[in-house]
Amino acid sequence: MEPVGLFYGSTYGMTEKVADKIKKAFGKSAKIDIFNLKDTSVEEMKKYTNLIFGTSAWGIGEMQDDWERFIDNLPEVDFSTRKLALFGLGDQKEYPESFVDGLGTLYCRLPEKSAVVGYWPVEGYDYYFSLAEKDGKFVGLVIDEHHQKDLTDKRVKAWVAQLKKEFV
Ligand SMILES: Cc1cc2nc3c(=O)[nH]c(=O)nc-3n(C[C@H](O)[C@H](O)[C@H](O)COP(=O)(O)O)c2cc1C
């Protein structure tokens, strides 16, 4: 597998923590480089054929702030030659009508969606509506550290096993 560039935006460090878990789940033989969006550039992103983007959710349809600032750089990246997997954090009990909307908005605003891999089942979550749901699946891994923390490691492990098959 080619090296992976993982780019995340995180306000209270929860998405950052999950980014570290994802890196660990790939194992020592894989090269996974992690970047906090607020300290990186689109030039760094362009160095990777395999990309992972992570965001938390902030209100109806809002991505984490650093993604709001970074998103307009994405058209500079040629996604037709890359694979891209997304993950999102949210809180299904406090925000059941906008659950992981940040993930959904990130997907919507991608200039090229055919690069996306790592779709994830909606089963096992309890919510009314999510912008991140498309054709009966989530557009990426969904993590709720507030109410399903005990499932995070298992979910990360299963998703990474899927990505190992879908990445180049
Ligand atoms: C003001 C506020 C608004 C939020 N809005 C949503 C939301 O609409 N949907 C959701 O699923 N989670 C929402 N959350 C939960 C966060 O996405 C969640 O706490 C996440 O784990 C934070 O990750 P971070 O520390 O990496 O930014 C909200 C949290 C706060 C404090």
The ligand as a Gaussian input file, in Angstrom:
#p B3LYP/6-31G(d) Opt

LIG

0 1
 C      -21.831000      23.539000      20.063000
 C      -21.722000      22.126000      19.575000
 C      -22.419000      21.742000      18.439000
 C      -22.368000      20.420000      17.983000
 N      -23.109000      20.051000      16.897000
 C      -23.149000      18.741000      16.538000
 C      -24.009000      18.300000      15.488000
 O      -24.756000      19.062000      14.883000
 N      -24.003000      16.979000      15.156000
 C      -23.226000      16.066000      15.816000
 O      -23.280000      14.894000      15.497000
 N      -22.385000      16.466000      16.806000
 C      -22.329000      17.757000      17.183000
 N      -21.494000      18.164000      18.201000
 C      -20.632000      17.150000      18.859000
 C      -19.174000      17.187000      18.372000
 O      -19.082000      16.947000      16.983000
 C      -18.409000      16.117000      19.155000
 O      -18.296000      16.546000      20.485000
 C      -17.041000      15.769000      18.612000
 O      -16.612000      14.578000      19.241000
 C      -15.996000      16.868000      18.831000
 O      -14.788000      16.475000      18.237000
 P      -13.476000      17.412000      18.217000
 O      -13.027000      17.610000      19.625000
 O      -12.459000      16.623000      17.451000
 O      -13.816000      18.683000      17.509000
 C      -21.542000      19.470000      18.664000
 C      -20.822000      19.874000      19.809000
 C      -20.921000      21.177000      20.272000
 C      -20.155000      21.549000      21.524000

